[in-house]
Amino acid sequence: MKYFILSLILILSTQSLFAQSGEKTFNGISDCFMKNDYKNLGKHFAATMDLIIENNDGTFGKQQAMMMLKDFFDQNKISQFKIKHQGSSNERTFYAICSMASSKKNWSVYILLNNQSKIIQLQIEE
């Protein structure tokens, strides 16, 4: 019984630390969107990632994804970014569903992080 309780405490504390890491990462990502900062946003990217920005859809390397976001931010100055919902899966990935706006458009944003808190999927759709 003693080992069961110790194991349970260890599992719960590990999940709590993982959850805090995901929340901290999403807060940093949110700041990058609000500042139209593709360089610091790129620091959160995995080496390759799935990226959908309006009509562009594919798997891209980190540098190419950053350039696509630079173009997006050059055309759209973000004035609002809000995390509407976030959660995690059993595979130790985190996701966030967000809303984003400029003075001209509104988007839905979906972000998926891997177990190292790096973005492996980013969708920005009107």
N, C-alpha and C positions, 0 to 999 in steps of 0.2 A: 504494500500500500504506500509505503514511504517513497519508493522509486516511482510509482505512478504519479504521485503529487509533484515530485521534483520534475518529472518529464513534462507534465502538463504546464507547470510554471515556465519551463524553458521554452516550450512551443509557443505559449501565449506571448512571452516577452519578445521572442524573435519576430512574431507576426506584428507586434506593436512597433518594433523598430523599423520593420519593412514599410509599414503604413506611414510612419512619420517621414521616411525617406521619400516616398512617393508624393506626399503632400508638399514637402519642401521643394521638390523638383517642379511640381505643377505651379507653385507660387513663382518660382524663377522664370518658368516658361511664360506665365501670364504677364510678368513684368516686361519680358522681351517683346511680346506682341504689342503691349501698350506703348512701348518706346520705338516701335518699328525697327527693332534691332536684330537684323538677320545674323550678324556675327556672333553675338552671345547666344542667340537661339540655336545656332549651329553647334555650339558646345554641348548641347543636349542631344545631338543626333548620334545614332549608331553609325557604324561604318557604311552600311547600306540600309535603306529604308524605303517603304512604300509611301509614295507621295501623290496626293490628288490635290491640285489647285485648280479650281474651276474646270477647265477643259483638258488640262494636262494630267495624265494618269500613268504611273509606272513605278518601277523600282529604280532608285537612283543612288549613286554614291553621295557621301556627305558633302563634298565640294559642289557638285552639280545641284543638289537640293538647296544648298545655301544660295547659289546664284538665282535659282528659280524664286526663292523667297525674297531676295533682293529686288528682283523685277516686280514681284507682287507688291512689296512695300513701297517701291517707287511710284507705282500707279495708284495705290490705295493707302492713304494715311489713316491708320487705325485710331479711333477715338474712344472705343469701348471694347473691353474684353472681359467676359465674365464666365467663370466656371460654374455651370449649372448643376452638374452631377459628377462625382468621381467614385471609383470603386476598384476592386482588385479581383483577380481570378485565382483559381487553385494552382495555376502554373506560375504563380508569382509574377504576374504582369499587372500593371495598373492602367486604367483608362480614365479619360476625362471627356465629358461632353460639354462643349462651351458655346457661347454666342459671342459674335464679334461684329463690330459695326464701324463704318466710316461715315462721312457726311453724305455719301451717295448710295452705299450698299450695306446689306446685312448678310452675314454668313453664319453657317453652323460649322463648328470645328470639332473634330474628333481626334484625340491623341491617345496613342497606345505606347506604353513604356515597357521595356524588357526588364528582366530581373536585376540589371545593373542601372536602372533608372535612366536609360537612354531611349530616345524616341525611335521606334521601329515602324510606326505608321502615323501619318499626319494627313488628315482630310480637311480641306477648306472648300466648302460648297455653299453657293448662294441659296 
